[in-house]
Structure formats: structure tokens, C-alpha cells
Amino acid sequence: METHLAAGVFVLLVSGLAAWGLVRRYASATEPAEVLGLFRIGYGVVLFCELAQVPFVRALYPFPVPAAFLAAWLVAVAALTAGFHTRLAAVVNYACTVVAVHHTPLLYHADYLFLLMNLLVVVAPVGRRLSWDARRRGPQFPAEVSRFWSRFLALAGIGFMYAESAMWKWTDPMWTAGLGVWKPASVPQVVWADTSAFLNRRPLMLGLGYLVLAFETAFVVLMWFPRLRLLVCALGVGFHLGIAVVFPLPWFGLLMCAFYLLLLPRWAVAAVARRLRGGAVPPTTGGGLAGGWRRWALTGFVTILLAAQLSLMAGNPLVRRLADKAGRAEAWDAFHSGCFTPVVGWSRTLAGITPHAVFGAALFENKPWLVTVEYRAADGTVVPLPVCRASGLAHPLNSGRVNTTWAFVHSPHVGSEPFARVLEQVTANWAERHGYGTEDARFVVKAKYVERAPDRWERNFLRRQLARPWLEIGSAQWRDGRFSCVIELPPVPDTRERH
């Protein structure tokens, strides 16, 4: 109990001092409000597209999102993007996000980034420029905002994830060996582009792997130096555009690019502001942070978020390893059970602060089969379900939450009872949506064997996997509304082939 209390007090003290320093430093420092307006528009467009693709999720999985709820959410996001009654739209958007994250069965890591940012745009003055609210109120809205907002939104949207993710990566042999870019991009289950022309360049792949690790580790320091902003933005946007192109995670990649709008260099922000204002110079007063109880309330809000993030990072395995070396493993275990677990529980639900152990080596272990499904009509017509293309690369509709669920949650259990239940849901959903019904429908399950991604760089590893033949490993049948399936996996080779 004493350990829990001491750890909690220490985290709150450090968080409070950091929040107070951040608010105090930028209380009166201002910048053109267009920077938040640009971010609001870019972020809103990405969020709208993420929500608008929900009907495409239903192309494979039954996704029980009420149409009225989704429509209301899309309206709120559209209003937020346009800056129409911005604060009300932000509140509705955040409430919808909390409900969806709590009830949605197909979650992926971007959902928590959306949840955190949707909370922050409720309190940030993102509607002061480039919005319908600004047009309606005219000069009542100041043309400047405190620099605190762009800095803190960037810290929360990018820095929180990078810092905690980097801690996971430093304990991962895949990343410390420089394979953190090459290995995930070489696994056919999770890519929709064959980039072997780049994957086959060993210095490039190892260099990018180490660069990503170094960049994520150093970001929370680099972001505070104005002279480095252009370099930081170029690297960050380049990395995440690469994710959007190579992996079936387009809206996650573009979401992170939208966050980098908050870190545009000052000269770029000033140039944009001058052009958008058309030579007119609106009033510049009133752009700083409000004083009195509002500033104390903001400091308290930031303290809570920082404390949740620090608690999350203190519970990271890297800290556990360091505590073990220092002979403080028992104290860490006490903190983990007494502070980390309860704090992460509520912070994940309300603020999206959660571990980001994504694309680690363990994610690609014990997944020897690339699985797809085809509908076979009585006349011999074959209709592939939107899982894979003929080559084995992910289908365009198999992206985001669909891809992470199929590749990492369901496909690894092919041949088991849990996979049979998933196959029942997927085939029934597809058959009903395409007018075939469940009275008489036959499906074939096919698979490709995928070698375990090696612990060292290899040339043409992805192309070898894509060149393997598809094997029919089973079938699924709907007859008179009843489902049955038989799947027989061939034995997995004991050793990898050498080429």
C-alpha cells in the first residue's frame, strides 16, 4: 500500500509540475489560429473517411453499428470539420467515440488515437479560424491562439504514442536488430503492396529500421525546437505515408500526417495565414490562455492526462527490465498491480491512453497460413470474398480494423472451433448481402503456407511467399439455414526452405 501511494504521489507531482510549466510557458505566446483550423480540417476529413468506410467493413464481417447512430456521428464529424457549431459538434463526436469504442467488436489501435484527440478537440479552440463559426462571428473571434494548443495536441497525438511505442521497441529484438521496417513489410498477411524493389536493398531497410526507432525515441525532445520542425515533419509524414502505401492501414497513416500539421514551421504558418486572410489583419488580442480558474482547470486537465501517460509508461516491460536490474522488481510489480492496471483501465476507456505494442516481433509468430475464402456457385462460378487478391496481397476492402482482425485474430486459428464460428458469421453475412442466402451456399477455404519471417534480412522473402500455390484446405456449406464446415490443414514444414 505504501508503494502504491508513493508511486501515485510521485507520478502526480511530476505530471503537475510538467503541466504547470507547459501552461505557464505558453500562456501568452500566440500564433495564427489558422494552424488549429488546418489541423481541424485535415483531422476531420480523415475521421470522416474512417467512419464512412464502416459499410465496407460489412463486406466481410457483420458489423452491428446502427445506421442512425453512424449517420448522426458522421453529421457531427462533418460539422466539426466545417467548424459549424464547433464545440457542440466536438462534444457529440467525443460521446459517439466513447460509445463506439466500448461496444465495437472490431477495434484497432487507431481507434484509441481518435478517442484521445476527440477528447482534446472538445477543449481546444479549433474553430477560431477557417470555420463557419468564424464567418458568423467575424471579428469577435481573435485571430491568434496560444501556442500551448498546437504543442500539447502534437504531444498527445504523436508524442504519447511514439514514446510508449519506442519503449516496447527497445525490448524487441526485431527492432534492435534493425528489422522493424523490413520484417512487417515482408509478411503477406499484412501488406497490400509488393515493395520487394525496396525490401531487397539491405542497407536501406536496416537504415530505415534504426531511423524509425531513433526518431520515435527522440521525438518528444525534437518537437520543441523550432529550427528542427521542418525536418521532424518531413520524416514523420514520410514514415506515415509509407505506412499508408505499404500496409492496409491508410487512415491510420493519414491520421498521423494530420497531426503533423500542428508542427508546421512558423514561417509556413505565417505564410498560410497571410494568404488565407487576403491581406486583412483581424484583431490579435485575446489569443492567449484565459487566466483565473480556467487556467487552473486546464492545468488540472493536462495533469490528469500526463499522469495517465506516465503511469502507462512506468508499467512498460522496459521499466520492468530496468527495475529488475536495479533489484526493485517487487516494487515495480506492486506499482503495476496497484496503479498501472486501474489507471490504464479508465484512461483507455475515456481518453484512449493505452499500450501501443504494435508491429512487434511476437505479432508475426505462429501464423504459418495465409487464409482466404471463395464462394462456389452450382454452375462453377467462383467469387472470392474480399480477403486477398490472387497474389495473396490484402484486398483493398481488407484494410484497417478488418485486416488486423482477420490477419492477427482469426486466421491464426484456422482449423479450430473458434475459426469455424467466425467462418459461419462471415459466410452468412456475405451470402445474405449478395443475395445468395443461406438456403444453399457453398464456400471453399484456401490457404498459402507462409514461412516464419526470419531474424535476419533475406532477399526476395516476400516474393517467395507470394509465389507459393493456394491449397484448398476445406469447405463450408449452408443448407436450409444450417452451417457446416470441414477444414484439414496440411502439416507445417519443420524447417524453412533455403534459397
Protein Blocks (a to p, Z undefined) as FASTA:
>chain_A
ZZmmmmmmmmmmmmmmmmmmmmmmmmmgccdfklmmmmmmmmmmmmmmmmmmmmmmmmmm
ccdddfklmmmmmmmmmmmmnopakllmmmmmmmmmmmmmmmmmbdcfklmmmmmmmmmm
mmpcfklgopfklmmnmmmpcfbdcfklmmmmmmmmmmmmmmmmmmmmmmpmklmnopmm
mmmmmmmklccbdcklmmmmmklmmmmmmmmmmmmmmmmmmmmmmklmmmmmmmmmmmmm
mmmmmpccfklmmmmmmmmmmmgcfklmmmmmmmmnnopacdfehkaccehjllmmmmmm
mmmmmmmmmmmmmmpmklmmmmmmnopmmmmmmmmmmmmmmmmmmmmmmnopacddehif
klmgoiabccddddddfkopacddffbcfkopacfklgcjlmmmmmmmmmmmgoiaklmm
mmmmmmmmmmmmnonojmbccddddddddddddfbdcehklmmmmmpccddfbdcddeeh
iacdddddddddfbdcdZZ
